[in-house]
Amino acid sequence: MLLQRLLRWVAAGLPHYLDPRSNHVPPIFPPPSPPRDAACAPSSGQISNDAGETENAMVTIVHLITGLETGGAERMLSRLVRRTDQDRFRSVVVSITDSGTLGPSLRKAGIEVVSLEMRHGMPDPYNLLRLARILRELNPDILQTWLYHADFFGLMATRLANVPHLVWNLRCSDIALSPAAAGVRRILGWCSALPDAVFVNSRAGLSFHERIGYRPRRWEYVPNGFDTAEFFPDAATRERLRSELGIPAEAIVIGLPARYHPMKDHGTFLQAAAAIEAERPQVCFLLVGPGTEPTNPALAKAVAAMGLADRVRLLGERSDMPAVYAALDIATLSSAWGEGFPNVLGEAMACGVPCAATDGGDVRELLGDTGLVVPRCDPAALAGAWQALVAIGAEGRRSRGSEARARIVRDYELGIIAARYEALYTDIAARDAASPIAPRAGAFRGGHQPTARPGIERTDAAGQ
């Protein structure tokens, strides 16, 4: 009922604005070539050539995301649209806020990007209508939304613009939210049967959202993918960056690549660092990510209070993350809650770096037996994991790192994951918007662990 009232509110009296023929607002995108006519576009995702043979039609996907600042969901979206087959899929990225740090690089790569420029925390009906206008101009087959606010915004815009297919993409597990954001998530749970499918990048995220009331027609588990041509072991880069940072060749470097946020629990990381710094004088620590600059007074004060000012380097946000991983001996994620399928661990593994991380989201599944997993908010346990990886020596760490990279190449390489998305897009676009969705043989329900490799199985939550 709430959703219906919102839709009536924003749509009342505005057919002129939403009509693509209206001169009220100029077109944001030129029409695609050849133009797609909504009245005659095939609903099956296929066309017939002059010989009567069936060919695949171009599938247009609009990716709606809250913003394009550096983050796990944002980076996965950026990787996906770059890798998606551009001969078969047209990808357009719409940011509800601004272009952030990733928008310019997406445009440089030839991806269409538009920003609604909506201020954080300021819901704006005008921008909802603008989004609906964009969707009518683009005439997409699928609107895929990333993150809760985009899910909510996209749910309304899909109805206003008559987009045939909507897909949500959940990127977290037990994340803590503000009261307002928690309210949005509660509404999304009530409306979760409306999208064609809900994608999720972690089994932990699927289980968590089921527990809080999500009941979609169709679950799809697709983990994050990693570009192993971009992230790989690089001895020369390791030596260069260590030299630039003044890190001796014999030092053992433990790094936390994460934005400064309570979820990432830098406090536990620093307490663990303080626990081993006296016993392991050869160890130093890197903090890298948005908010970890030396100009962050809270972080700088915490580092000094732990007596670690000469052992911790604050690097801030960097665009050369493959080089940062190459400089590490151990990668860490110390999150206290909310993780789904952590990008930074997969990237470090692809670079041949062994990992020690807290037990959140699908960390255990990602690391397998190549890394160490410890309880959350337990500095002593995290310090113990570091001690174990230090104790096996450089050769032992290289061996673990090689196993970690092999695991990423086998199960989570970006090409494998992008192909999974492409198969799902093709399947969803080929369905009539009102057709029922049946589970495929071998589907798993809820928290049941499938035996198939990640990224290839379909899930269905019907009847739960």
KAVENVEN-V648365 format. One record per run of one state. SS is the DSSP state (H for helix, E for strand, - for the rest). FROM is the first residue (numbers start at 1). LEN is the number of residues. If there is no record, write none. Layout:
# KAVENVEN-V648365
ss-><SS:SS>
from-><FROM:FROM>
len-><LEN:LEN>
This chain:
# KAVENVEN-V648365
ss-><-:H:-:H:-:E:-:E:-:E:-:H:-:E:-:H:-:E:-:H:-:E:-:H:-:E:-:H:-:E:-:H:-:E:-:E:-:H:-:E:-:H:-:H:-:E:-:H:-:E:-:H:-:E:-:H:-:E:-:H:-:E:-:H:-:H:-:E:H:-:E:-:E:->
from-><1:2:12:15:19:46:49:54:57:59:66:72:84:89:96:103:109:112:116:125:139:142:147:148:162:165:171:179:191:197:201:203:212:219:222:226:227:235:246:252:258:262:265:266:278:283:289:297:306:312:317:321:328:330:334:343:351:354:359:363:368:372:375:379:392:393:412:413:414:431:444:445:459:460>
len-><1:10:3:4:27:3:5:3:2:7:6:12:5:7:7:6:3:4:9:14:3:5:1:14:3:6:8:12:6:4:2:9:7:3:4:1:8:11:6:6:4:3:1:12:5:6:8:9:6:5:4:7:2:4:9:8:3:5:4:5:4:3:4:13:1:19:1:1:17:13:1:14:1:5>
